[in-house]
Amino acid sequence: MATYQSIVAYDGTGYQGFQRLAPGLPTVQGVLEDALHAVGWTGASLLAAGRTDAGVHARGQVIAYDLAWRHPAETLSRALNANLPADVAVRSTALAVDGFHPRFSARRRTYAYRILVDAWPDPLAERFAWRLWPGPDLRVLNAEAQALLGRHDFAAFGQAPIPGGHTRREVFTARWQAEPNGLSFVIQADAFLQHMVRRLVAALVSVGLEHKPPGTLAGLVADPTLRWQDKLAPPQGLCLEAVEYGETAIDNEGSG
């Protein structure tokens, strides 16, 4: 018996989020555990780096599980993919180091949020983006996002995934960039609160569209008693891109 870690990608459109729910509700964890059972896994629940919301995608979700597997790790990826639906795939598998936990051992997590700027519906693109017309001002978006950098109390934008957990997070990167058909936002932090990225995107876009005044984000970050009261950005624009690990975890509150 050994502990393996796999990097998983999925199109979250048809799932009620990552975390396994009641029987009959499709989740990414559910189909992954079904595939693991098909190759001899006897565990009760796999471990994951984060619990993405319904409709949210991933390119770099990380899972861990104990398995008696007598073949190379590469063949385990193939065996799991043979038992997974087309919208979920194991991209790589390796033996995990002693004590590895995909959530608590994570040092940094990176999410990307994509916006399609188009006056007309595009069924192919909108599966993975939030369509807006007109689009928000890129210069304003990047100026507003500067308030997120550093270590702050982000209680205005979400709750800790652990009851009673703290809401301070350190953001290393928060930048917007132009894409051929729209915009994308990349944010990297030690961890995230529940729904934090979608609330941040909604607030940033509101300023970029002049629905909220400049400095809105700075004000919310400065006063943790405030709350972002408007809607979240739609889930389909969000993707968990990568999770980075080191010898020692720097935050054990998890990610959202």
N, C-alpha and C positions, 0 to 999 in steps of 0.2 A: 504494500500500500504506500502510495506517495501522493504528495500535494502538487497539483498542476495549476498553472495559471494560463488563461486563454484571453486573447484580445478578440472582442466580438463587435461586429457591425450589424446594424439593423435599420430597416425602414419601419418607423414606429406607427405608421398610418393605421394599420389594422389592429393595434394593440391598446389595451387599457393601461398602458404604462409598463415599466419593467417588472415591478414587484408582483409576485404571485398573489392572486386574489381568490375569491370564491370559485368553486368549480363552475365551469361553463363560461367564465370570463377570460378572453384571450390575453395573455401577458407574455412578454419576452422571457421572463424567468421560467414560466410554465413550459414553453416549447424547448428551452435549453435543458431543463431537467428531464423532460421526456426523452430527448436525444441522449442524455447521459445514462438514463436507465437502460436504453437500448444497447449500450456498450458495456453494461455490467455494473454501473454505479449503484450503490446501496445507501447513499446518504439521504438525509432528510431535507436539506436545503443548501443550495450553493451560496457562496459569498460573492458580493459584487461591489464595485467601486462606488456606485451611486444608483439611486432609484429615479430614473427619468419618468416624466409625466406621460400621460396618454397622448399619443400623437408626436412625441419628441423622438428624434432619431439619434443614432450613435455611430461613430466610425471607430471609436477607441474605448468602448466599454471594456472593463477588465473583470473577469470572474475567476474564482478559485474553488477547487473541489478536491477531495481525496478519492483516489481511484487505484485499484489494482490493475495496472496496464503493463503488459510484458513487451510491448513494441516501442519503437521510437515515438517521441512526442509528435512528430510531423504526421505520422499515420493516425494518431488520435484526432488531429484536426480533420483529416479526411473522413474518418469514421463518424465523427459528430456531424459534419456537413451532409453526409449521406442520409442522416436522419432528421435534418432540419428543413423547414419550409424555405422557399426561395427568398423571403424577405428577412431572413436571419442567417448570418454566416460567421463561423469561426475563422478568423484571419491568421492566427498563429497560436501555437501552444508550446509551453516550456515547463520544465520542472521549476517549482517555486523554491525559494530559499527558506530555511527554517524560520518559523514565526511569521511568514508572510500573511498579510491580510489586505485584500484589495482596497478596502476602505480606510482602515486605520494606518496602513503603511504609506498611503499616498502623500506626496509632498506638494504636488501642484496638479490642478485640473484645468483643462482648456475647453471652452465652449465657443461655438460660432453661431451667429444668428444672421440669417439672410433675408434681405428685403428685395422683392421684385418691384421695380418702378415701371408701371405699365398702365395705360388707361383702359386696356381691354383684358378680359380674362384669358389666362393661359393655363389650361388644365395640366399640361406636362410640367410646367415650372412651379405652379402653386402648390404642388404636393410637398415641396421642400422650401417654401418661402412665404412671406407675408406680402401680399400685393398691395401697394399703395400708389395713389395718384392724386395730386402730384407728390413727388418724393420729398423727404426732409432735406434740409441744407446740410451738406457734408461738413462744411467748415464749422457750423454751429454744433453739430453732433460731436465732433472731436474736441472742441473747446469745452463743451459741457462734460464730456467723459473724463476730463482731467481731474475732476473732483473725486473720482472713484479710486484713484491710485493711492497706494499706501494701506496702512492698517486702520480700519474704522469700525464703528458699530453700525452695522447695516440693518438694524431692527426695523427701519422704515420700509424695508423691501422683502422681509420674509421672517420665518420662524426657524429656530434651530431644529434640526432633524431629531435630536434627542431631547425629550421633555426636560425642561430646566437647563438645557445647554446654553452656552453663551452665544451671542450674535455678532461677535467681532470676527472679522475676516481680513486677510491681507490680499489686496489686488495688485498683481505685478504688471499686467498688461490690460489696457482698455482702449481699443482703437477701432475706428471706422475706416473703411476703404472702399473705393469705387470698384464696381464689377461691371462686366460688359452689359448686363441688363438690370443693374441695380446697385445695391450696397451690401456690405457685410460687416458685422461687428465681431471682433475677437476679444474675448475676455479670459484672462488666466488668473487664478487665485489659489490660495492654499486649500480652500474649501468654499462651498456655497450654502446658503440657506435655502429652505424650500421655496421654490418659485422665484428665487432671487433674480436670476438672469432675465426672465420674462418680464418682471416688474421693472428692472433697470432699462430694458429695451423700450418698454412702453413709455417710461418717463422721458428717456432721451429723445424718442421720436416726437413726443408731444412738444418738447422745446424746439426740435428741428423743424416742426411744422408751424411754429409760432402760436401753438395752443396754450403753452405755458411759457413764463418769462425765463430768460437766461438766469442761471444761478439756482434754478429749482433743485437740481441734484445736490449742489453744495449745501443748500439749506436742509435737505432731508438727511444728508450724511452727518451734518453737524449736530442735529438734534434727534437722538434716537427715540424720543417720545412721540415724534411725528410718524405718520404712516402714508404710504402711497395709496390713495383711495380709488384711483381710476382702475380700469380693466388691465389685465395682463396682456402682453403681446401673444398672438396666437401660437400654439405649440409647434406647428409644422415648420416654422422657420428655424427652430433650435436643434443643434446637433452637438452631442458630446464628442469632441474631437480627439482628446488624448488625456491620459492620466500618467503622471510621472512619479517615479519612486526613487527612494534613496535608502541608506542604511537605517535611518531613524525617522519616524513620522514626526511632523511638526504640528499636526492638528488632528485630534481624534474625534472631531465632531461630525465627520462625514461630509457628504456633498449632496446637493440637490439638483 
